[in-house]
Structures are given as structure tokens and as C-alpha cells.
Amino acid sequence: MGFGALFVDIDGTSLSDADRELLLRPQVAGVILFGRNTQSAEQTAQLAAAIHAVRDDLIVSVDQEGGRVQRLRDGVTRLPPMAALGRLYQRDAEKALYAAREVGYLMAAELRSLGVDLSFAPVLDLEYGRNTVIGDRAFAPKSDEIVALAGAFVAGMHEAGMAATGKHFPGHGWADADTHSSDAVDDRDFGEIWEQDLVPFRKLVDAGLDAVMPAHVLYPACSDQPAGFSSFWLQDVLRSRLAFEGVIFSDDLSMKAAHTAGGYAQRAEMALNAGCDVLLPCNNREGALEVVEYLVAKGFKPSPSLLSMRGKAIVHDKERLARGSVLCAELWQEVSDV
């Protein structure tokens, strides 16, 4: 059979016996942490160590984009929204690119020092002013600016020993809906998406982007399934046309926009058939267990490419980290002045 694996979540700030039992299942490849799991930097480090003690091959992940989406806040630098870098770019492109690299390094280095392997970043969506769930999570409204800033951010992540995940393929900025709570539709044709939203993905794939997370957005002019369930988007476009060889993570299979696929086993099947390597059934333990049993029954196994998602052991530059924290404070001024 093909490849298939799970990233699961846990309920609290430490592992329960039920958590440990689940993490021992070979179908589980990693854990995604949420705000409820990350009370402080010290506690998060202890939790990451406990997860790795269950199985040293497990990947500990989190959404640590900055701005509104920063799960761990206590004991680490408060990262600015990426739009702050975009605003700085309008005044001083060279300084903004330096800042993007340093913020990417800082974010990744702080997490790696705590034993966290992976942050699902950066966001590569264009900011059209239409989708509030994206909003200031996006670097900029123009694709060439996103390519430059996100490319620098990814370079910083790589220097800190962390792989980068571009999201939300092929672009979530136009669809005026939050896929966590409702269905999202983008009626534009493929040509327009290719020339605009797909540019950051195209360029960063060429530059060595490690992973991609698709959007739970339906593009009816291109496919009759949301991108995360669509072989057109994941195989024809991402794998074939863009020649992407990295890891494809599903977006959260518990989102409202994923419900059109049916139950959790059906969602898992559609995501894997479309081309996803890793499934994220978040905030629903029964759903996660349903996916485990589906993977067992079908004989799926984790992809060896997941090894590239594990954090690398790197000695980090303390002076660089300190400069990055000061830089983040300056970048917050970029958005507070608006």
C-alpha cells in the first residue's frame, strides 16, 4: 500500500496514559501542540521530552507563525504578524529581508531549544483584504513580495535546524470564509490562480521548500473537491507540474470545510488518495482513533520522507537570538502604528 501517517493532539500540558498508548501506535508519526498544551517554555520543553521518550522518532510540531497564531507565548519572544515584515518592505526592502531571515531563525531556534521539531510556517497566501482568517498572517498582497520575504524567512528556519511548511496551497487569500467553521469557495479559474496565488509556492518549491499544507478550499473551476482532497491539485499540479518532492500535510481533518468528505475514515481515505502523506485529525480523539484503525486495515505506513521533518541539532547563536528579540519588538511597532 501507499504511505500514510498521523499527527495527533493531546488534551493537556502533560501526557496521559491514553496519550502514551496512542503514541506507541506505529501509524502515529507526530504530535501537534495547541495553546492548551503550551503553558510555558519550561513546561513545553518537558512535554516535548516526554513525547520523545515514548518514541524518539516522533515529530513534535506546533503552529508558531507569529501574531495571532502563536501557540507558545510564555518564555519565548512574542513574534509579530508577518504583515509587519510586508509593511517594512515598502519602506526598506533590504532591511525587511534581513528582518524576515532573523525572525524565521529566532522562531525556529527558540522552538528547537525546547525540543520542538517543527512549526507549520510560513503562510504563503496573498492578502487580498477578503479573508479575515488569513489577514495579517500573510506577508503581503503581492506575490513577488511574498516570494522574497517568505524565502528569507525559510532560510532563517533552515539555519536554525527546522524544516519549513508552506501553506495553504494553492492559496487561501481569496476565499471569503474561515474553513475552521464554514465551507470556503474560490471561483477563479486556474490561469488566474497560477499567475497570482501559486507564484509563492512555485518559487519556494524551486528553492527547496520542505513541506506543503493544502487549503480546505473548493476551487470549482479547477476541481470538484477541496484542494486537500483533490488529486488535481496535489498530484497534477503540486507533484507533477511544480515537481514538488517534499511532504504533503493535510490541513485539520476536523475543520468544517472537511466534513463534505464524510466521516474520519472517509476523510483520511480521500486525503491519502489525493496525495497527502500525513493526516491531522485534530481535537477529536475518537476521530483520530478511527483514522488509526483505517490505516491499519488498509496497510498504510508512514512515509520515509517524514525523516526530513525532524529537527536538527544545532548550537544556536545567543547574540543573534537577542538581536532577533529586539527586532521583533520593532516590528510590532509596524502594525501598532496602523
N, C-alpha and C positions, 0 to 999 in steps of 0.2 A: 504494500500500500504506500501511499504518499506520506509526506511529512505533516505533522500536526502536533501542537503543544499548547499548554495553558499557562497564562499568568493569572494567579488568583489573588484575592484580597483577604484580609483578616479583620476581625472586629475591633480589637483593642490595641493597647500600647505594648503588649507582650503576647507571646504565643500561648494558646490554649492546647490542651491535649488533642482536641479535634483538629486544630490547625496543623499540629505536627503530623498527625495521621494523614491529613490531606497532602502535605508537602512531601511525604515519603512516596506518594504515587508517582511512578515514572513518567506519567503523562504531563505532570506539572513541571514547568521549566523555570518559573519565576514567581515573584510576588510583586504586586503593585501596592504601594503605600498611599494612603489618603491622609487628610488632615487629622482624622481621629486617631491615626497611628503614630503621628509625629508630634508629640507633646513638646519635646526639646531636642537639641542636638545630641546631648548625652544619652537620653533615652533612645533616640533613633539609632545611634551607634550600637547600643546594647541589643536592640531589636534586630538590626542587620546581622550582628554577630550570632544571635540565636538562630536566625534563619539559615545562615551559612553553616552553623553547627549541625543542623538537621541533615543538610546535604550541601557539600561545598561547591557543587555545580549550579546551585540555584542562583538566579539573577534577581537582585533586589532593585526595583525600579520605582519611580515617582514622577509626578508632573511638577517640575520646578522651573517653569518658564520665566517667572517674574511677574510683577504687577498683581493682577487679580488671581493668577494661577500660580501660587507658590505654597505647596502643602506644608513644608517645613519653614518656620519663620523664627522660632526662638533659638538663639545661639548661632545663627548664621546671618549673613548680610541680607538685608531687605532689597531684593532685586527690583529694578524699575521695569515698567512695561516696555516692550520692545519699541512701541511708538516713540518713546523718548529718544531712542537712537535715530529713528527716522527724522524727527524734528531737528536734532543736532546736525544731521546730514545736510539739511537745507542750508545751514549756515557755514558749516565747515566739514566737508566730506572726508578729508584726511583724518581729522580728529574723531569723527564718528566711526570710521572704520577701525581705528586704533581702539576706541572705546568698546565696540562690538566684540572685538577679539578678547579684550581683557574681561568683559562681563561673562562671555562664554567660558573663559578659563576659570574665573572665580566661581561661577555656579558649579561647574563640574568638579573643581578641586575641593571645594568645601564638602560636597557630597561624597567624593571618593575618600576623603579623610575620615568619614563616618562609616565607611564600608558599603555605601550605596553604589551600585554599579552603573545605573542608567537613569537619565532624565529624558522624558519624551519631549524633546525640543530639537530644533526650533520650529515655530509656526511659520509656514511659507505662504499663507493665504494673503491675498491682496485686500487692502482695506478700502472698500467701496463706499463706506458710510451707510451700508444697508443692513448689516448683521451685527447686532449688539453683542452676541456671544463671542464674536471674533474681536471687533473693535480695536482697542489699543493693544491687543495681543499681537497684532500684525505689525511688522516693521514699518510699512509704508503702503501708499496706494499704487505705486508704480513698480512694475516687475523688475526693471533694471536696478532700482534702489534696493529691493529685497534681495536680489542675487548678490549684490556687493556686501550688504550688511550681514545677511544670513551666512554667506560664505566666510566672512571674518569670524562670526560667532562660532561656527562649526570648527574652524581652525583652532580657536581657543579651547573648545571642548576636547579636541583631539590631543592638544598639548597637555591637557590635564589627565589624559588617560581614559576618556569617556567617548563612546560611540554616539553618533547623532541620528535622530529620527525626524525626518521632515513630515509635517502634517499640515493640512488634511487633504490628501491627494484626491482629485485633481484640482481642488480649490473650493473653499467653503465660504469665501467672502461675499459672493453674490446672492446666495440663497438666503432669503429674509426669514430665518427661523432658527430656533435652537433645537438641534437634533436630540438633546437630552430629554426634551419634553414634547416634541411635536415632529411631524414629518417635514422635511425640507426639500424643495424642488428648485432646480436651476434650469430654466427653459432655453438657455442659449445653445447655439449649435456648436459642433466640435471645433470648427475653424476659429471661432471667437475665443473659446477656452484655450485652444492650442497656442494662439498668439498672445494671450494675456496670462491667465492663471497658471498654465503649465510651464511657463518660462522658468520660474524659480526651480521647479522640480527638474526640468530638462538640464539646466545649467549645473545644479548641485549634484545630480546623478553623475554627470560627466566629471565632476570634481571629486567624486568618491563618497557620496552620501551613503551611510551605513544601513539605514532602515527607513521605511516609509509607513505611515499610517493613513489609510484612506478615510474619506468622509462618509458618513451615513446620509449622503445627499443623493437624490434621484436627478439624473440628467436625461429626461425623456427623449430628447432629440438624438441621444447617443446610445442609450441602453435602457432596457425595461426594468433594471434592477439598480438599487443604490450602489454607489461605487464599491463599497466594501463587500458586496455580494455579486459583483459584475466581472465576468471573465473578460469582457471587452476592455474595461478599464485596467484590470490588474494583469492580464496576460497579453492582450493585443497591444495595449498602449504602454503600460509600465515595463513589462518584461521584454516584449519584442521591439516596439518602436523606440523606447528610451534605453533599451539594453541594460536595465537595472538587474543586478545580481545579488543585492542585499536581502535583508529580512523584511517581510511584509507583516506588520502587526494589524490585526483587526482593531477598529475602534470598539468601545464598550458595547458588548452584545446585549446589555440590559437597557440601552437607550430606547426611547420611544420610537425613534426612526428605524430601529432594527426589528420591531415587532412584526412588520409585514412578512417576515420570513417564517413566522410560526413560533413553535417552542424552542427551547435552548438547543436541543439536538438538531432541529431543522436549521437554526441559525448557524450552528457550527458547521453543518454539512455544506450549506450554501457558501459560507466564507471560505472553507477549505477548497471546495470545488472551483471557486472563483480564482483562488491563488494565494490566499493568506497562509502564512506559515505558523502564526501564533494567534491564539484566541484570547480575548479578555472579557469573560463574563463577570462583570463587577457587581458588588453589593447585592448578591443573591447566591447564598451558599448552595441552596437546592439546585439552582440553575447550573452552577459550576460542577456539582456532582453529576448532574445529568450529562454534561458535556464529557466529563471523565469517562463515564460508562459508555457513551457513544464512541469515544476514541478507542477504548478497549475492545469494543465489539467489532470495530472496523479495522483494527490492527494498525492504527496510525502511530507514528513515533516522532519524537522531536527532531527537528532539522539540525544537522551538524553545523549549519551556518550560524546557529544561535551562540556558538562559542565566541563569535566576534562581538557579541553584545556585553560580554563580561568586562568589568572594569579592569584597567591595567594598573599595576603597582608602580607609581611614580612619586619621587620625592618632590614635593611642591615648594615653590619659592615663596617664603613668608613675606618678603618685602613686596613681591608682586601682588600677593593676596591683599596686603594692607593698602596698596595703591588702588586696587580694584574696589575696595570698600569705599574709599574716598570718592572715587569716580562714580559709583552708584548713587551716592548722596547728591552729587552734582547733577546727575541725570534725572533724579526725581524732580529737581527744580524745573527741568524742561517741560514736564507735564503739569506741575503745580501752577506754572505761570499762565497756562491756557485758560 
